[in-house]
Amino acid sequence: MAASSRYGISLKQLRELMEHRGMEGVQRVSEFGGVHEIARKLNTSEQTGLPGDNSDLEHRRDYFGSNTIPPKPAKTFLALVWEALQDVTLIILQIAAAVSLALSFYKPPKNEDDPAEEENHADWIEGLAILLAVVIVVLVTAFNDWSKEKQFRGLQDRIEGEQTFSVIRNSSAVQVQVGELVVGDIILVKYGDLLPADGLVIQSNDLKVDESSLTGESDQVKKGVSCDPMVLSGTHVMEGSGKVLVSAVGVNSQAGIIFTLLGAAADEVEEEEKKKKKLDKKSKGRDPNQNNANQLGNSIDIEEGVGNSHPSHAAESGGGGGGEVEGEKSVLQAKLTNLAIQIGYGGMAVSLVTVIILSIRFSVDEFVYKEAVWSMYYINFYVKFIIIGVTVLVVAVPEGLPLAVTLSLAYSVKKMMADNNLVRHLDACETMGNATTICSDKTGTLTTNRMTVVQAFICDQHFKPDRNSLPKLRDLPPQVGVIITQGVAINSSYSSDVKVSSSTQYVEISTQSGNTSKNSSGAIRWEQGTCNKSFKDEAQKIGQKNSCSNGQKVEAGSLPTQIGNKTECALLGFVIDLGVDYRQLRRDMPDTRFKKVYTFNSARKSMSTIIPLDSGGFRVYTKGASEIIMKKCSFLVGEGGKIEAFTAAHQDRLVQTVIEPMAKDGLRTISLAYRDFVPGKAERNQVHYDPGTEPNFETMGEDNVIANMTCVCIVGIEDPVRDEVPDAIKRCQRAGITVRMVTGDNINTARAIATKCGIIKPGDNFLVLDGKEFNKKIRDPHTSEVRQDLLDKVWPRLRVLARSQPIDKYTLVKGIIDSNISNAREVVAVTGDGTNDAPALKKADVGFAMGIAGTDVAKEASDIILTDDNFTSIVKAVMWGRNVYDSISKFLQFQLTVNVVAVVVAFVGACAIQDSPLKAVQMLWVNLIMDTLASLALATELPTPDLLLRKPYGRTSPLISATMAKNILGQAIYQLVVVFGIMFFGEKLFDIDSGRYADLRAPPSEHFTLIFNAFVMMTLFNEINARKIHGQRNVFSGVFTNPIYYVIWIATFLSQVRQANIYIESSCINSV
């Protein structure tokens, strides 16, 4: 079938359509017959979505494009080789080696008294060896850079591969990878989502979108069929929910077009055009408008950079950055940068002084005392001096240090994935090791996020202490049961779901007080004791065993699966416990019939839904935090279902006798309320309106609609503390890390959970504040501005911040970071899951987003994603961070010992005997084999629990501790004594020929070969000492726990033994 006849709208038409906004967009959509007609032309259904057939999906990708934006091409290996060759030290070595090679083939005229030169001199060997060593160093560096970039891209693919979106396919809501979305899909959008494609709004429940990433305008844009139906990829849903018809994906979306114009996707466009031409050749009778369907739109306004949620972020992954974000350097980066600069200056100074001393000394000896006549032959000596100087520079600069940092971070990041830490920014790994404060969420992080209603207050009766005490539907007045079950089932996101055993039994409910088997719309109900067949069928679809017993609820032996918002799942579970199928209630009242929805957000802390009543009128269902909902209630369903006045005194009594006891048990309290708007005679808790004019809820305003409510019940939801959390918090406290809990829960609930976790203990002089009290303490009473001096009086003792707004979390984090009352700046880690947590996640030194409960916006703002939402994973991140810091310190201790010894030996040798006992080729061997392999060996040490027995290092503590300095100097002195002993007395100690004062072109000597091997062996065994940096006596402890370490050590040892044999054999041959 030709593509033109398969779809009633072309790609070009859809692209042009998505360029319009606001009422102009509404008009353009109406020209196509409306959103519903466009859906029909795309062969999709608003209710059932696409059928999900693979051939259909593939055809849509071929015709409309795939939902991917290609990344910038990775640097080739040759490009990385060229970059490695730009190193100044290597350039100097190359020049020196080239000059040495050239002079080795140059035969200058000799003096008559010069001895005859043998023909088989191999003067070119040293220059060629240096060049060969440079080539090896460059290839190793390029390979490491290539591996690093490959790993970064793999990490980015891992992050993006886990991005899924809720899509309706074949009548079911399923999670689909963002890159698999196609034009014609019906996606379910909600608060916190990062939109993955362009689309047209089919249904909107107070949907508001932040389009600042595209337009630069910070105002939230209201979206709806009648106001502005266009939603764009890369924009954030800030409020509400809705259904969207995908109309453009990948390079054809507005974000993709901009990336294409920026040149990031040029190759992809060419590929798409080739595919399109092939497809066009096969199509017949096509619409002329489709001829240019794949060309770029011309009228694009580019105001600001575009965020996007497609796989392969073009803006992030190019150039080997792996998504790194420029900003303040991490603790380790800052210290290493300063150290590298100091070492570089010192090495250059020593190198220059060495060359100058050698040159002056030789010149004075030859041309002043010996009165030699200048000839080109003497250039050889000055080249040799430059090579010696470069050798000093080579050994002074710790080339292996950047490699050690990269290897340690890359290795740690890979291992942290297994510990449920998905690291998005590499520097966050080691920064976490220096964390002094963790501001943690409660739900899902400290607790299991498996919520269950265990207590309820209904009709003036408190059902407690546990879930077994909860009522059944038959225990409640009929109308109360209807309001509770409908209020929960309908006034919640329809994407929230509970998968239960098929053996669960359901009973019939009616919309009236009497018993009836049908509601007013004719939907069939079920009599008491019969099975809910439709729900059984659904259970069978997910492979659960169906066992139906009359009138009994049989436990299946496994917990129900909670999908979506866990608080809503707990309430839905409560409806199931009552014996009612909430899915049937939702089918009776599809979300397309909703009049108005006030979706949950952190400011409201509640959700309300207005629905039409079959008997006429409207009902407002509300649920939310108990103390907030109760303030909006004027009536209460009392004993026997009677409506009573809900006075302030009654509210206070309910707080003291119901809500506070629930909260002290660690339960989250949720209130359910309702309000009726009726055209007929109104009861005392109802609102009458003129039958001729429906109430306009938009103009009434939320505060007037959600007022004078009738409280129908209060439930206590249990979210148990994770078993492992108290021990994890104890370990953090022992490690010098303060754990603070920041939650939106009631202050009593927060205090109870914090006590169970061990964050606070009875008798502690720590603060537990709610958001209002916190702001009162830190803000100026006259200007209401946050004052740092007031904040500094609060945060050191603050351990729990309850009923907090996201701005409170941000204020706390910023205040701790900006504070100067500590000896060193605090390093703050923060967890967050909501869209409004993004500012705090960005501000923190390390931001942890929840991989399960977190929104896309929170994940984008984070540094590390917790794939299991578990606090213990944060503790593991601390261990890995400290391990990275210690691994770098271990290598630094090892490297600086090598550098100090080598520089001193080279410098003293040059000044004392006009030669360096350690040749350039030998030092390149040390740098290449010893440093590279040592960095790999020391960088792959696994973390141990001992890492959490010390305090954080802090930002101002020196990178080289006193213990490390003692180890470096002690080992360096020992090695220098041995090296100088062999250099000046070796011929007597070992009865060999002296290698001092050798001729310019003299072959390698046994004497200096012995020095080199002694130096390497001492360095190799010092690698074992370097594993301990805190003064531990047993340096062999744990040496066999890291196979990489001991395999490298043995291989290096054997390589050096073989190298020594080659040198000795060469020396013996040359001496014969």
Disulfide bonds with the S-S distance in Angstrom:
Cys531-Cys548 1.49
